[in-house]
Amino acid sequence: DENRIVIIGLNVIGRHLVQTLHREFEITCIDFDDSPYEELKKEIDTEKIKFIRGDATSRLTLQDANIENSSAVIITFTTEKIALEVARIITSYFNVSRVISIGVTPKGCEILSSMNIEVENIFSATANSLRNRIMKTTKVASGIGIGMGEILEIELHPNSRLANKKLSDIAPINWRIGIIYRNGNIIIPEDDTVLKPRDKVVILGEPNVLKTVSEIMSFDFIQFPHQYGTTAISLLSGAEDENFFEEMNYALSVFNLKEVVIFLSKKGKKYEEKIIRLSNEKLTIPHKLKTGISAPLSSLQQIMPQLYAHCGLLVTSKQLISAHRFNKRTFIKKLIEISRAPLLLPLNTFPYEKMVLPIIKDFDIQHLLEGGLEISLSLKNEITAILVAPSEYIATEEEVKHFGEMKKMVSDMSLIYKKKIKILLKEGN
């Protein structure tokens, strides 16, 4: 089945891979712990996802997953001993058309390759790099270099922001283009060389930098928030004024959403005429109004099953948030969990001229920076990253090292996206 894949291991990479591919494939996941899958259920629609709790080194578990009836099996374990054993069992006892595995050490990569398994080196492995490999748009060079993902071959996607640009305009830093294959011809890159859609491009550089470069080249970066959906949902109390509607229209227009569905609370029914008038006067994108909803959380739970694949942005107001019985922070968190989409809370501060990103060690910093940069590029605004410097008196060597890595990540992403990121350093807790 070309539209079915099996993902073994729901670690960070495995979960991100499911989030990336769940709309394109029917997915079966295997993990000995069901808690990662329970977290996934809060974030995405799992209707097309089958989860098997079990030991992937067991032939019975693999048989239950029906791995032979899939277009690809992806092993995401970063514990090499387990990954090698799973790979051995699959290749020894099953007829699977394609197996992809993360390789941890040079020796492990060599063993996996000897089993005719496609290897994604741990230094270059991300959910998007595995997605691109599944889609056959990215290859990791093997047999040359030091085997850390410092050499990649990528097919340039037609919608990539690098397509149809001169190399002199791209001005790569910390990475280089080595050679370009186009229509069976070899092109030696020069400053005036223009990258064309479907070019096969060999890039070289630091593995962490190449991760993002390869994603920009080979994966169609969807404008925020279209990776979640193209419809906005707006939950209103009825007390919202024209400033709220003007700001909502500004955001929905900037983010190029197709329509907004407005839900007016039962208590706000008396404001229906005003809301209809403001919607017609202020909103320039298609919109429709549904009235008489009960409590916002229960109503949203009823709405979402119909809109899982479409809700790109949830918009609500401080008036509605102030009117509920929950703690405000708890209520906002529940809205995001149920909608599985970003939340916009208009506070009459548009146009959005500045943006702040907290760079904190417990966050997925690359994901945060990529999302922030995508939003900032849409808004054409100023972006600042806030970092907290470790104390010179009590910080451990590991904390100091991690802080340096976070600063470098901000710098690298700024260079790749060609977008200046201001850094604001703070001290203390």
LODRENGU-720648 format. One line per 4 residues: number of its first residue (from 1); for each residue x, y, z of C-alpha. Coordinates in Angstrom, 2 decimals. Example, Ala and Ser with C-alpha at 12.3 -4.5 7.8 and 13.67 -1.06 7.14 Angstrom:
<nunus>
1> 12.30 -4.50 7.80 ~ 13.67 -1.06 7.14
</nunus>
This chain:
<nunus>
1> 0.00 0.00 0.00 ~ 1.73 3.18 -1.24 ~ -0.17 5.39 1.20 ~ 0.70 3.39 4.31
5> 3.85 3.61 6.43 ~ 4.98 2.12 9.74 ~ 6.90 4.23 12.26 ~ 8.78 2.29 14.95
9> 9.54 4.43 17.99 ~ 7.65 7.52 19.15 ~ 10.62 9.48 20.45 ~ 10.91 13.20 19.58
13> 11.75 12.46 15.93 ~ 9.07 9.77 15.67 ~ 6.35 12.04 17.08 ~ 7.34 14.95 14.83
17> 7.35 12.57 11.86 ~ 3.77 11.50 12.65 ~ 2.74 15.16 12.97 ~ 4.38 15.92 9.61
21> 2.94 12.95 7.67 ~ -0.45 12.18 9.22 ~ -2.37 14.03 6.51 ~ -0.49 12.33 3.67
25> -0.26 8.72 4.88 ~ -2.10 6.09 6.82 ~ 0.30 5.47 9.71 ~ 0.88 2.57 12.09
29> 3.06 3.40 15.12 ~ 4.83 0.94 17.40 ~ 6.18 1.83 20.84 ~ 6.46 0.01 24.16
33> 5.10 3.10 25.94 ~ 1.68 4.55 25.11 ~ 2.23 7.97 26.76 ~ 3.79 9.58 23.60
37> 0.75 8.47 21.60 ~ -1.59 9.93 24.24 ~ 0.24 13.26 23.84 ~ -0.12 13.02 20.04
41> -3.88 12.56 20.40 ~ -4.04 16.00 22.05 ~ -2.18 17.62 19.13 ~ -3.45 16.03 15.89
45> -6.33 14.04 14.46 ~ -5.38 10.39 15.00 ~ -8.27 8.91 13.03 ~ -5.90 7.53 10.33
49> -3.27 6.45 12.86 ~ -3.09 2.97 14.38 ~ -1.03 2.59 17.56 ~ 0.39 -0.73 18.73
53> 1.87 -0.93 22.19 ~ 4.52 -3.58 22.05 ~ 8.13 -4.63 21.64 ~ 9.34 -3.93 18.08
57> 11.99 -6.65 18.45 ~ 9.11 -9.17 18.60 ~ 8.12 -10.80 15.30 ~ 4.52 -11.00 16.56
61> 4.38 -7.24 17.13 ~ 5.77 -6.55 13.64 ~ 3.33 -9.04 12.15 ~ 0.46 -7.36 14.00
65> 1.59 -4.06 12.44 ~ 1.30 -5.69 8.99 ~ 4.66 -4.20 7.97 ~ 4.76 -6.14 4.69
69> 1.71 -4.22 3.50 ~ 3.42 -0.81 3.73 ~ 5.43 1.41 1.39 ~ 8.07 2.08 4.08
73> 9.08 1.16 7.61 ~ 10.96 3.86 9.54 ~ 13.01 2.96 12.62 ~ 13.55 6.06 14.76
77> 15.26 4.49 17.78 ~ 18.45 6.28 18.77 ~ 19.54 3.40 21.01 ~ 21.62 1.67 18.37
81> 21.48 -1.83 19.83 ~ 17.66 -1.80 19.64 ~ 17.59 -0.24 16.14 ~ 20.00 -2.88 14.82
85> 17.99 -5.74 16.34 ~ 14.71 -4.41 14.89 ~ 16.39 -4.02 11.50 ~ 17.81 -7.56 11.67
89> 14.42 -9.09 12.45 ~ 12.66 -7.12 9.69 ~ 15.21 -8.06 7.02 ~ 15.44 -11.69 8.16
93> 11.76 -12.58 8.50 ~ 9.71 -10.08 6.51 ~ 9.48 -8.94 2.90 ~ 9.36 -5.14 3.24
97> 9.89 -2.98 0.15 ~ 11.68 -0.19 1.99 ~ 13.26 0.23 5.43 ~ 14.75 3.51 6.70
101> 16.64 3.71 9.99 ~ 18.51 6.28 12.03 ~ 22.20 5.34 12.30 ~ 24.09 6.39 15.42
105> 27.73 5.35 14.94 ~ 29.80 4.79 11.77 ~ 29.89 1.06 12.58 ~ 26.12 0.97 13.09
109> 25.53 2.82 9.81 ~ 27.77 0.29 8.05 ~ 25.81 -2.67 9.51 ~ 22.47 -1.13 8.53
113> 23.70 -0.42 5.00 ~ 24.89 -4.05 4.68 ~ 21.26 -5.09 5.31 ~ 20.15 -2.86 2.37
117> 18.55 -0.41 4.78 ~ 18.51 3.30 3.97 ~ 20.43 5.09 6.71 ~ 19.71 8.59 8.01
121> 22.68 9.63 10.12 ~ 21.70 10.81 13.59 ~ 23.59 14.06 13.03 ~ 21.29 15.00 10.12
125> 18.12 13.20 11.22 ~ 15.00 15.32 11.68 ~ 11.33 14.64 11.03 ~ 11.52 16.71 7.83
129> 14.71 15.01 6.61 ~ 13.00 11.62 7.05 ~ 9.88 12.96 5.34 ~ 11.97 14.15 2.41
133> 13.65 10.75 2.24 ~ 10.24 9.03 2.18 ~ 9.21 11.41 -0.60 ~ 12.60 10.64 -2.25
137> 13.70 14.27 -2.40 ~ 16.80 14.13 -0.18 ~ 19.80 11.77 -0.14 ~ 22.69 11.63 2.31
141> 26.01 11.05 0.57 ~ 27.65 7.83 1.76 ~ 31.16 6.50 1.39 ~ 32.71 9.98 1.38
145> 33.37 12.65 3.99 ~ 33.15 11.85 7.69 ~ 29.61 10.46 7.57 ~ 27.93 13.05 9.79
149> 25.46 14.39 7.24 ~ 27.82 17.13 6.07 ~ 27.12 16.31 2.38 ~ 23.55 16.11 1.07
153> 21.94 15.82 -2.34 ~ 18.59 17.62 -2.55 ~ 15.97 18.09 -5.23 ~ 14.92 21.74 -5.28
157> 11.18 22.05 -4.74 ~ 9.36 24.43 -7.16 ~ 7.86 26.33 -4.21 ~ 11.11 26.64 -2.28
161> 12.04 30.24 -1.49 ~ 15.45 29.49 -3.07 ~ 14.01 28.49 -6.47 ~ 14.86 30.86 -9.36
165> 17.39 32.78 -7.28 ~ 21.00 33.57 -8.12 ~ 23.62 32.09 -5.84 ~ 24.95 35.61 -5.27
169> 21.54 36.55 -3.82 ~ 21.53 33.53 -1.52 ~ 25.12 34.14 -0.29 ~ 25.35 30.95 1.79
173> 27.28 31.06 5.07 ~ 28.37 27.87 6.89 ~ 27.34 25.86 3.85 ~ 28.17 25.70 0.13
177> 26.69 24.35 -3.09 ~ 29.14 21.86 -4.58 ~ 27.50 20.86 -7.86 ~ 24.14 21.06 -9.63
181> 22.58 18.35 -11.82 ~ 20.02 19.66 -14.32 ~ 18.37 17.67 -17.14 ~ 21.26 15.23 -17.24
185> 23.90 17.98 -17.30 ~ 26.47 18.95 -14.67 ~ 26.61 22.62 -13.71 ~ 29.55 24.03 -11.76
189> 27.97 26.74 -9.57 ~ 29.08 30.35 -9.91 ~ 27.74 33.59 -8.44 ~ 25.40 34.22 -11.39
193> 24.09 30.62 -11.49 ~ 20.31 30.51 -11.01 ~ 18.80 27.59 -9.09 ~ 15.93 26.04 -11.06
197> 13.02 23.93 -9.77 ~ 13.81 20.19 -9.79 ~ 17.57 20.83 -9.87 ~ 19.46 18.16 -7.94
201> 21.82 20.15 -5.73 ~ 24.75 18.80 -3.71 ~ 25.32 20.93 -0.61 ~ 28.15 20.79 1.92
205> 28.50 22.31 5.36 ~ 27.80 21.98 9.06 ~ 25.23 19.18 9.60 ~ 22.98 21.28 11.85
209> 22.87 24.07 9.26 ~ 22.25 21.63 6.40 ~ 19.19 20.26 8.20 ~ 17.34 23.55 7.77
213> 18.82 24.33 4.33 ~ 17.65 20.94 3.03 ~ 14.17 21.53 4.44 ~ 13.96 24.94 2.77
217> 15.18 23.50 -0.55 ~ 13.29 20.23 -0.70 ~ 10.21 20.70 1.42 ~ 7.49 23.10 0.38
221> 7.50 25.39 3.42 ~ 3.86 26.17 4.03 ~ 3.17 29.76 5.00 ~ 2.16 30.02 8.64
225> -0.43 28.91 9.73 ~ -1.37 26.81 6.67 ~ 0.49 23.81 8.07 ~ -2.45 23.58 10.50
229> -5.23 24.53 8.07 ~ -6.71 27.34 6.00 ~ -9.86 28.18 7.98 ~ -9.98 30.42 11.06
233> -12.38 29.81 13.94 ~ -13.41 32.79 16.02 ~ -15.10 32.35 19.42 ~ -16.86 35.57 20.51
237> -18.81 36.78 23.52 ~ -20.66 39.52 21.63 ~ -18.94 42.35 23.50 ~ -16.20 42.72 20.86
241> -15.90 46.10 19.15 ~ -14.82 47.32 15.71 ~ -11.14 47.44 16.79 ~ -11.26 43.70 17.46
245> -12.70 43.01 13.99 ~ -10.18 45.28 12.30 ~ -7.29 43.47 13.98 ~ -8.75 40.05 13.21
249> -9.14 41.03 9.55 ~ -5.53 42.29 9.50 ~ -4.17 38.99 10.84 ~ -6.37 36.75 8.66
253> -5.43 38.74 5.56 ~ -1.69 38.71 6.31 ~ -1.78 34.96 6.88 ~ -3.89 34.45 3.73
257> -6.60 32.34 5.37 ~ -9.52 31.33 3.16 ~ -12.43 31.96 5.53 ~ -13.41 32.55 9.14
261> -16.25 30.78 10.94 ~ -17.52 32.95 13.82 ~ -19.23 31.30 16.79 ~ -21.26 33.61 19.04
265> -22.02 32.46 22.59 ~ -25.57 31.90 23.76 ~ -25.22 34.79 26.21 ~ -24.07 37.02 23.36
269> -27.13 36.28 21.18 ~ -28.47 39.75 21.96 ~ -25.42 41.19 20.15 ~ -26.02 39.15 16.99
273> -27.11 42.12 14.87 ~ -23.99 44.10 15.89 ~ -21.66 41.16 15.18 ~ -23.22 40.64 11.73
277> -22.79 44.34 10.92 ~ -19.15 44.45 12.09 ~ -18.34 41.23 10.22 ~ -19.75 42.60 6.98
281> -18.09 46.00 7.43 ~ -14.64 44.96 8.65 ~ -13.90 41.47 7.29 ~ -12.60 41.25 3.73
285> -12.35 37.44 3.64 ~ -15.36 35.08 3.38 ~ -17.07 34.64 6.74 ~ -20.10 32.99 8.29
289> -21.74 33.28 11.68 ~ -23.09 30.53 13.93 ~ -24.99 31.63 17.03 ~ -26.25 30.14 20.26
293> -23.18 28.13 21.23 ~ -23.03 26.92 24.80 ~ -19.84 26.92 26.89 ~ -16.86 27.68 24.56
297> -14.83 24.57 25.49 ~ -17.66 22.07 24.99 ~ -18.74 23.84 21.78 ~ -15.19 23.74 20.43
301> -15.03 20.02 21.18 ~ -18.18 19.54 19.09 ~ -16.90 21.74 16.25 ~ -13.39 20.32 15.89
305> -14.17 16.81 14.56 ~ -15.50 18.48 11.39 ~ -12.54 20.88 11.12 ~ -9.45 18.83 12.16
309> -7.79 19.19 8.78 ~ -8.93 22.78 8.21 ~ -8.50 24.86 11.38 ~ -5.41 27.01 10.86
313> -5.98 29.65 13.53 ~ -8.22 30.07 16.55 ~ -9.19 33.69 17.31 ~ -10.88 34.72 20.53
317> -11.21 37.85 22.67 ~ -10.25 38.96 26.17 ~ -13.98 39.51 26.80 ~ -14.76 35.85 26.19
321> -11.75 34.65 28.22 ~ -12.75 36.90 31.15 ~ -16.29 35.49 31.16 ~ -15.45 31.83 31.92
325> -15.10 30.08 35.26 ~ -11.56 28.73 34.75 ~ -8.24 30.35 35.52 ~ -7.38 32.37 32.38
329> -4.14 30.51 31.69 ~ -5.87 27.14 32.09 ~ -8.68 28.21 29.78 ~ -6.25 29.36 27.06
333> -4.29 26.11 27.34 ~ -7.50 24.08 26.97 ~ -8.54 26.09 23.90 ~ -5.21 25.29 22.22
337> -5.37 21.61 23.20 ~ -8.86 21.19 21.76 ~ -8.36 23.23 18.57 ~ -4.84 21.85 17.90
341> -4.09 25.17 16.24 ~ -2.28 28.43 17.15 ~ -4.29 30.92 19.20 ~ -4.54 34.63 18.36
345> -5.73 36.98 21.10 ~ -6.22 40.45 19.52 ~ -5.44 43.26 21.97 ~ -5.66 46.24 19.59
349> -1.89 46.33 19.07 ~ -1.72 45.92 15.30 ~ 0.00 46.19 12.93 ~ 2.42 43.78 14.58
353> 5.72 45.63 14.31 ~ 7.77 43.52 16.71 ~ 7.96 39.90 17.74 ~ 9.69 38.24 20.70
357> 10.82 34.62 20.99 ~ 11.86 33.16 24.37 ~ 14.84 30.86 23.76 ~ 14.61 28.46 26.69
361> 16.49 25.20 27.03 ~ 13.35 23.07 27.55 ~ 11.86 24.21 24.22 ~ 12.48 22.69 20.77
365> 14.57 25.73 19.82 ~ 14.95 24.97 16.10 ~ 11.19 24.41 15.74 ~ 10.48 27.62 17.69
369> 12.88 29.68 15.56 ~ 11.57 28.23 12.29 ~ 7.98 29.01 13.29 ~ 8.87 32.47 14.53
373> 10.83 33.31 11.39 ~ 8.01 32.08 9.15 ~ 5.55 34.34 11.01 ~ 7.95 37.28 10.97
377> 8.56 36.93 7.23 ~ 4.77 36.99 6.64 ~ 4.36 40.05 8.87 ~ 7.58 41.74 7.65
381> 8.32 42.80 11.22 ~ 11.24 42.96 13.64 ~ 12.12 39.81 15.59 ~ 14.00 39.56 18.89
385> 15.25 36.44 20.65 ~ 15.47 36.60 24.45 ~ 18.15 34.44 26.07 ~ 19.06 34.15 29.73
389> 22.81 34.00 30.33 ~ 23.92 31.40 32.90 ~ 25.33 32.73 36.14 ~ 29.12 32.85 36.14
393> 29.06 31.78 39.81 ~ 26.73 28.77 39.91 ~ 26.31 27.59 36.28 ~ 27.69 24.18 35.35
397> 29.94 23.62 32.34 ~ 27.06 21.85 30.63 ~ 24.75 24.88 31.12 ~ 27.39 27.25 29.73
401> 27.92 24.96 26.73 ~ 24.17 24.70 26.09 ~ 23.81 28.48 26.26 ~ 26.53 28.82 23.58
405> 24.72 26.27 21.41 ~ 21.45 28.20 21.73 ~ 23.14 31.48 20.70 ~ 24.74 29.73 17.72
409> 21.39 28.25 16.69 ~ 19.83 31.75 16.67 ~ 22.75 33.05 14.56 ~ 22.61 30.13 12.11
413> 18.84 30.40 11.59 ~ 19.16 34.14 11.03 ~ 21.72 33.54 8.28 ~ 19.72 30.76 6.62
417> 16.48 32.75 6.52 ~ 18.25 35.99 5.59 ~ 16.39 37.67 8.43 ~ 18.07 39.68 11.18
421> 17.29 38.44 14.69 ~ 18.08 40.83 17.51 ~ 19.39 39.14 20.66 ~ 18.33 40.44 24.07
425> 20.43 38.96 26.86 ~ 18.99 38.72 30.36 ~ 20.54 37.48 33.57 ~ 19.19 35.60 36.54
429> 16.38 33.09 36.96
</nunus>
